[in-house]
Amino acid sequence: MTSVKRRWVTLAVVGGLVLVLVELALARPGGGHSYSGGGGHSRGGSSGGGDGGGFLELIYWLIRLLIEFPQVGVPVLICVIGYFAYSSYKQHANKDWDSGPPVVLERAIDLSDLRRIDPDFSQVLFEDFAFRLFSTAHRLRHSEETLAQVAPYVGNDARFALQTRPPAGVPAVSVVVGAMRVTHVDLPGVLAEGATGRVNVNVELEANVTTADKTYYSVELWRFSRDGTRTTKPPASKNFPCPNCGAPWQSAQTGTQVCASCGETVDNGRFDWVVEKITLRSIDERPPALLGNVEERGTDLETYRQEGVDQNLIALGQADPAVTESTLLARLHLIYDQLNRSWAANDLNPVRGLVSDGLYDYLAYWIEAYKRQDLRNELVDMRITHHAWAKVSRDRWYDAVTVRIWATGKDFTALASTGQVLKGSSTRERKYSEYWTLIRSASRKGAPLAEPKCSNCGAPLQITMAGECAHCNAHITAGEFDWVLSKIEQDDSYRG
């Protein structure tokens, strides 16, 4: 073989390697775990990039190939451009916070209009109820007998849809709700005396349901319905008692939804919300992948701001002068710092009293996934750079404040046993933004705490798995005494 031919073959091989190595290089820069199957920093955003030196070397070889052997270099360049174009399309096709099939998001609907017919209505309470019912029903769906435990709140058609959902008859080990949005509300007109109009609320949920050996990612629509004359009950049991008399639920006769205590038929929305219909929009098997790459997609998007949010924030401060922008931000910074520190240590116990039960379950799902794969998501020098108030809502039971934060820091994933960095960068920072929602009981007054102490007794923050202070036994993770973080939503999926 002549030297020219050998050089031709060598550069052709190099050209082929360019295509292979470009894909490897693309696995390092950017990235971030999405709840439904990526990998990255603690809240479903993204992590930093890797070293670009290898990538520059590939560009060098590609340029040489184009100059010296354009017959080979031009086709290789076309393939590289095509690869980048396809990758860009795949990354941007889905504007949701997961990295799976495209799901068109609707703007979330505020439920404050419900107070026109139900003065005690609380969106915080409703969303907590919907979250708990979704999680509980999925855990019980493997048999008709177990699912009957929530029959007063899940109608016959909805129960049938759950029971026949794949994998049918297989118990769920864990259920994690990653996103929940109200997408449609039907309110009855002015109710005449004795009339029985219905209120219907459509809630879209994204979730991971894990069995003993598989994880399923689903997007589903739940339609909640209730008699229009009913009003919201005070916060009470986290269980699902008879919606009429409040006694522990027990059917008077197997196969019926007649309460054994009060004798009322209770699965028809006459006394409380009932799920009338469940529509499965998509479902696929998708285990948690902690080293996938999802770019930051919404950092530069315009902030979704509630109309009148500034006036609502002023009204909140007038109702409780100790709650100011500075004291709320001090509480927010405390939670942000503690959460990042706990996450990086693969130990959420220190932050248990600062986040809601639902958010804790979500975060714990990912921590366990990291531990099983001997991984740790390191967060170094994480800090909030600026913020914007996005939404303030108040009702009889709860106050809620949503703030958009912009933050930066070194974010990378490493082997927990050796410290070897597998994704992200331990030297370069990554910017991102998210929407954080804090809630507190409307009956609570006083300045938010800016240090990790029990908001009831003031002792060092030590919280049981039940959400109770280890010192005073008060339950504090529902915002009974101070602001807790209840939601973290991505900037490209938040819809108000």
Buried (B, 14 or more C-beta within 10 A) or exposed (E): EEEEEEEBEEBBEBBEEBBEBBEEBBBBBBBBBBBBBBBBBBBBBBBBBBBBEEBEEBBEBBEBBBEEBEEBBEEBBEBBEEBEEEBEEEBEEBBBBBBBEEBEBEEBBBBEEBBEBBEBBBBBBBBBBBBBBBBBBBBBBBEEEBBBBBBBBBBEEBBBBBBEBEBEEBEBEBBBBBBBBBBEBEBBEEEEEEEEBBBBBBBBBBBBBBBEEBBBBBBBBBBBBBBBBBEBEEBEEBEBBBBBBBEEBEBBEEEEBBBBBBEBBBBBBBBBBBBBBBEEBEBEEBBBBBBBBBBBBBBEEEBBBBEEBEEBBEEBBEEBEEBBBEBBBBBBBBBBBBBBBBBBBBEBEBBBBBBBBBBBBBBBBBBBBBEEBEBBBBBEEBEBEEBBBBBBBBBBBBBBBBBBBBBBBBBBBBEBEEEEBBBBBBEBBBBBBBBBBBBBBBEBEBBBBBEBBBBBEEEEBBBBEEBBBEBEEBBBBBBBBBBBBBBBBBBBBBBB
